[in-house]
Amino acid sequence: MRTKTGQRWEDAVLAGRREDETLAAARDANRMLDHITLSSLGAAVAVLVVIGLVRYRHALTVVAVGTVGMSLLLAEILKRYVLHRPELVRAPERLLGNSFPSGHTTIAMSVLFALTLVVPYRLRGVAVGVCSLWATFVGAYTVAAGWHRPSDTIGADLLVLAVACALVALLARAGRVSAVPGRPHTLPTVLVITPLCSIALAGLGSGAVLLLDSMFRLRPGDPEVPRLAYAAGHALAAGASAAVTVLLLALLHRVDLDRPSPARPAHKAGL
């Protein structure tokens, strides 16, 4: 994004998407991304609030909603007022605008992370397993649709992770975080972690190989560069989202955020 080589490569990614519609699956990507609207975001936040309030976890509700809200706010501030994309290489006008970080990826990953935080510890694996594949592939779909560069999606992943970790740190300072006693539940962990790790390793590994191949060929007129660059960007976007999700789960391993509010009624103890 901020180097000549990086800009040439990401311009090639977008060029590859335009040239290879069969690989991009652009129509499917557009249909997927069209479902991410203000209405669907509002519905997702409402679900998070309902889960938190039904469980009588006011602090967790604030953290979950804060993860979504702060992530989106920071993404917009960074994109509009803080970061810019210097024009280091010649490119068509449509490629010169700043799109870092990706708003769609920020929405998907922040909703996933918020759900991970607000559900009970014993259901964390189930919640991540249900939503992680959708959230993971939103970043890849933004590249497939030609809406974002790979760096936009990776930056959004890291931004949401930073926000979630900061808010969990505040919970810890407030004394609402504790270690989980007893033996870990191995089966749910395996069922969730194995697919995510596979996507992360496959995406980052194949993306890195294709990235290096396209970078070594990065010269004007080479017809293979856009195809290789697009494939690399698509793989890296999916792999990075999966890797960041695995990292969050690793940071929360055996960590219970489930300490109840002081005014919690006794009959809610099992929630």
C-alpha positions as CSV (number, residue, x, y, z in Angstrom):
1,M,0.0,0.0,0.0
2,R,2.8,2.5,0.9
3,T,5.6,1.2,-1.3
4,K,6.0,1.1,-5.1
5,T,6.3,-2.7,-5.1
6,G,3.3,-3.2,-2.9
7,Q,1.2,-0.9,-4.9
8,R,2.1,-2.6,-8.2
9,W,1.3,-6.0,-6.8
10,E,-2.0,-5.0,-5.4
11,D,-2.9,-3.2,-8.6
12,A,-2.1,-6.5,-10.3
13,V,-4.4,-8.3,-7.9
14,L,-7.4,-6.1,-9.0
15,A,-6.4,-6.5,-12.6
16,G,-6.4,-10.3,-12.2
17,R,-9.8,-10.2,-10.7
18,R,-11.1,-8.4,-13.8
19,E,-9.4,-10.8,-16.2
20,D,-10.4,-14.1,-14.5
21,E,-14.1,-14.1,-13.7
22,T,-14.2,-17.9,-13.4
23,L,-11.6,-17.8,-10.6
24,A,-13.0,-14.7,-8.9
25,A,-16.5,-16.1,-8.7
26,A,-17.4,-12.4,-8.7
27,R,-21.2,-12.8,-9.0
28,D,-21.3,-15.1,-6.0
29,A,-19.0,-12.7,-4.1
30,N,-21.3,-9.8,-4.8
31,R,-24.4,-11.7,-3.7
32,M,-22.6,-12.6,-0.5
33,L,-21.4,-9.1,0.3
34,D,-24.8,-7.5,-0.6
35,H,-26.2,-9.1,2.5
36,I,-23.9,-7.0,4.7
37,T,-26.0,-3.9,5.2
38,L,-26.8,-1.5,8.0
39,S,-30.0,-3.5,8.6
40,S,-28.1,-6.8,8.9
41,L,-25.5,-5.1,11.1
42,G,-28.2,-3.7,13.4
43,A,-29.8,-7.2,13.6
44,A,-26.5,-8.7,14.5
45,V,-25.9,-6.2,17.3
46,A,-29.4,-6.7,18.6
47,V,-28.7,-10.4,18.8
48,L,-25.5,-9.7,20.8
49,V,-27.4,-7.4,23.2
50,V,-30.2,-10.0,23.7
51,I,-27.7,-12.7,24.5
52,G,-25.9,-10.5,27.0
53,L,-29.0,-9.3,28.7
54,V,-30.7,-12.7,28.9
55,R,-27.5,-14.0,30.5
56,Y,-27.5,-10.9,32.8
57,R,-23.9,-10.1,31.7
58,H,-24.0,-6.3,31.4
59,A,-20.3,-5.9,31.2
60,L,-19.9,-8.5,28.5
61,T,-22.8,-6.9,26.6
62,V,-21.0,-3.6,26.6
63,V,-17.7,-5.3,25.5
64,A,-19.4,-7.2,22.7
65,V,-21.2,-4.2,21.3
66,G,-18.1,-2.1,21.9
67,T,-16.1,-4.5,19.8
68,V,-18.3,-3.9,16.9
69,G,-18.8,-0.2,17.4
70,M,-15.2,0.7,18.1
71,S,-13.9,-1.5,15.3
72,L,-16.1,0.2,12.8
73,L,-15.5,3.7,14.1
74,L,-11.7,3.2,14.0
75,A,-11.9,1.7,10.6
76,E,-13.7,4.8,9.2
77,I,-11.4,7.2,11.0
78,L,-8.3,5.5,9.7
79,K,-9.7,5.3,6.2
80,R,-11.0,8.8,5.9
81,Y,-8.8,10.9,8.1
82,V,-5.6,9.2,9.2
83,L,-4.3,6.9,6.5
84,H,-3.8,7.8,2.9
85,R,-2.6,5.9,-0.2
86,P,0.3,7.9,-1.8
87,E,0.4,7.8,-5.6
88,L,3.8,6.0,-5.9
89,V,3.1,4.3,-9.2
90,R,1.0,5.1,-12.3
91,A,-2.4,3.5,-12.3
92,P,-5.9,4.1,-13.6
93,E,-8.0,6.5,-11.6
94,R,-10.2,3.8,-10.2
95,L,-7.2,2.2,-8.4
96,L,-6.0,5.3,-6.7
97,G,-8.6,5.6,-3.9
98,N,-7.8,4.5,-0.4
99,S,-9.8,1.5,0.8
100,F,-7.7,0.6,3.9
101,P,-9.0,-1.0,6.1
102,S,-12.0,-3.0,4.7
103,G,-15.3,-2.0,6.2
104,H,-17.0,-5.3,5.2
105,T,-14.3,-7.4,6.7
106,T,-14.4,-5.2,9.9
107,I,-18.1,-5.9,10.2
108,A,-17.8,-9.6,9.7
109,M,-14.8,-10.1,12.0
110,S,-16.1,-7.8,14.8
111,V,-19.5,-9.6,14.9
112,L,-17.7,-12.9,15.1
113,F,-15.4,-11.8,17.8
114,A,-18.2,-10.1,19.7
115,L,-20.2,-13.3,19.7
116,T,-17.1,-15.2,20.8
117,L,-16.9,-12.9,23.9
118,V,-20.6,-12.8,24.9
119,V,-21.6,-16.4,24.7
120,P,-20.9,-18.8,27.7
121,Y,-17.4,-20.3,27.7
122,R,-18.8,-23.8,27.1
123,L,-20.5,-22.6,24.0
124,R,-17.6,-20.6,22.6
125,G,-16.4,-23.3,20.3
126,V,-19.9,-23.8,18.9
127,A,-20.4,-20.1,18.3
128,V,-17.1,-19.7,16.5
129,G,-17.7,-22.9,14.5
130,V,-21.0,-21.7,13.3
131,C,-19.9,-18.2,12.3
132,S,-16.2,-18.4,11.6
133,L,-16.3,-19.8,8.0
134,W,-18.7,-17.0,7.0
135,A,-16.6,-14.3,8.6
136,T,-13.4,-15.8,7.3
137,F,-14.5,-15.8,3.7
138,V,-16.0,-12.3,3.7
139,G,-12.5,-10.9,3.4
140,A,-11.7,-13.2,0.5
141,Y,-15.0,-12.3,-1.1
142,T,-14.2,-8.6,-1.0
143,V,-11.1,-9.4,-3.0
144,A,-13.0,-11.6,-5.4
145,A,-15.6,-8.9,-5.9
146,G,-12.9,-6.3,-6.6
147,W,-14.0,-4.2,-3.7
148,H,-10.8,-4.3,-1.7
149,R,-7.1,-5.1,-1.9
150,P,-5.6,-7.9,0.2
151,S,-4.0,-5.5,2.6
152,D,-7.4,-3.9,3.3
153,T,-8.8,-7.2,4.6
154,I,-5.6,-8.1,6.6
155,G,-5.6,-4.7,8.2
156,A,-9.2,-5.0,9.1
157,D,-8.5,-8.4,10.7
158,L,-5.7,-7.0,12.9
159,L,-7.7,-3.9,13.8
160,V,-10.6,-6.0,15.1
161,L,-8.3,-8.3,17.0
162,A,-6.6,-5.3,18.7
163,V,-10.0,-3.8,19.7
164,A,-11.2,-7.1,21.1
165,C,-8.0,-7.7,23.1
166,A,-8.1,-4.2,24.5
167,L,-11.6,-4.6,25.7
168,V,-10.9,-8.0,27.2
169,A,-7.9,-6.4,29.0
170,L,-10.3,-3.9,30.6
171,L,-12.4,-6.8,31.8
172,A,-9.4,-8.4,33.3
173,R,-8.5,-5.2,35.1
174,A,-12.0,-5.0,36.5
175,G,-11.6,-8.6,37.9
176,R,-14.1,-10.2,35.5
177,V,-11.7,-12.7,34.0
178,S,-10.8,-16.0,35.5
179,A,-9.1,-19.3,34.6
180,V,-11.4,-22.2,33.7
181,P,-11.1,-25.1,36.2
182,G,-11.2,-28.8,35.3
183,R,-10.2,-30.6,32.2
184,P,-10.6,-29.0,28.7
185,H,-13.3,-30.2,26.4
186,T,-11.2,-31.7,23.6
187,L,-13.8,-32.6,21.0
188,P,-15.4,-29.1,20.5
189,T,-12.0,-27.6,20.3
190,V,-10.8,-30.0,17.6
191,L,-14.0,-29.6,15.6
192,V,-13.5,-25.8,15.5
193,I,-9.7,-25.4,15.5
194,T,-8.9,-28.0,12.9
195,P,-10.9,-26.4,10.0
196,L,-9.7,-22.9,10.9
197,C,-6.1,-24.0,11.2
198,S,-6.4,-25.8,7.8
199,I,-7.8,-22.7,6.2
200,A,-5.1,-20.5,7.8
201,L,-2.3,-22.8,6.8
202,A,-3.6,-23.4,3.3
203,G,-4.4,-19.8,2.7
204,L,-1.3,-18.3,4.0
205,G,1.0,-21.0,2.6
206,S,-0.4,-21.1,-0.9
207,G,-0.8,-17.3,-0.9
208,A,2.8,-16.8,0.1
209,V,4.0,-19.1,-2.7
210,L,1.9,-17.4,-5.3
211,L,2.9,-14.0,-3.9
212,L,6.6,-14.7,-4.4
213,D,5.9,-16.2,-7.8
214,S,4.0,-13.1,-8.9
215,M,6.5,-10.7,-7.3
216,F,9.4,-12.3,-9.2
217,R,7.4,-11.8,-12.4
218,L,6.3,-8.3,-11.5
219,R,7.2,-6.5,-14.7
220,P,5.0,-4.7,-17.3
221,G,3.3,-6.9,-19.9
222,D,3.6,-10.3,-18.3
223,P,0.2,-11.8,-18.6
224,E,0.8,-14.3,-15.8
225,V,1.2,-11.6,-13.1
226,P,-2.4,-10.6,-12.7
227,R,-3.6,-14.2,-12.5
228,L,-1.0,-15.2,-9.9
229,A,-1.4,-12.0,-8.0
230,Y,-5.1,-12.4,-7.7
231,A,-4.9,-16.0,-6.6
232,A,-2.3,-15.0,-4.0
233,G,-4.5,-12.1,-2.7
234,H,-7.6,-14.2,-2.5
235,A,-5.7,-17.0,-0.6
236,L,-4.0,-14.5,1.8
237,A,-7.3,-12.8,2.6
238,A,-9.0,-16.0,3.6
239,G,-5.9,-17.4,5.4
240,A,-5.3,-14.2,7.4
241,S,-8.9,-14.0,8.7
242,A,-8.8,-17.7,9.8
243,A,-5.4,-17.1,11.4
244,V,-6.6,-14.1,13.4
245,T,-9.6,-16.1,14.6
246,V,-7.3,-18.9,15.7
247,L,-5.1,-16.4,17.5
248,L,-8.1,-14.9,19.4
249,L,-9.2,-18.4,20.5
250,A,-5.6,-19.2,21.6
251,L,-5.5,-16.0,23.6
252,L,-8.8,-16.9,25.3
253,H,-7.8,-20.6,25.8
254,R,-9.0,-21.6,29.3
255,V,-10.1,-18.0,30.0
256,D,-13.6,-17.5,31.3
257,L,-15.2,-14.0,30.8
258,D,-18.3,-15.2,32.4
259,R,-18.2,-13.5,35.8
260,P,-21.7,-12.3,36.5
261,S,-22.8,-8.7,37.3
262,P,-23.1,-8.0,41.1
263,A,-26.9,-7.6,40.9
264,R,-27.4,-10.8,39.1
265,P,-30.5,-12.8,40.4
266,A,-29.8,-16.2,42.0
267,H,-32.1,-18.0,39.5
268,K,-29.9,-16.8,36.6
269,A,-26.9,-18.7,38.0
270,G,-27.0,-21.5,35.4
271,L,-27.0,-19.1,32.3
